[in-house]
Amino acid sequence: MEPNGVDSGGDPVEDALLEASRNDEDRAIARGIRLEADRIASLILGGEANGDEVQEEIAALRADVLEVFPGSGDLFDAIYLGRFRRLWEQFRPEEEPF
């Protein structure tokens, strides 16, 4: 449970975003970010998208995050970009990384 009384389900980026959230709308946006990140992870795992498509999806998500939570780019890169790259390396090692 977060100090503000909100449970993120253990997602570190969402935890940080929720901590910075000022209201229920921000918390809903943070949850939407997590769902979109999970969808991108599914694209990587399922192999439906090539590296360019995955990279476009990640760039769009990052832009959305920065629009709503300015200054959170480094945090996004450290956690989500790292997560996406690890998944790619683990489940699609034969393909060119994005």
Protein Blocks (a to p, Z undefined) as FASTA:
>chain_A
ZZkopaehlpaklmmmmmmpcbfklmmmmmmmmmmmmmmmmmmmnomacfklmmmmmmmm
mmmmmmmmghilmmmmmmmmmmmmmmmmmmmmmbccZZ
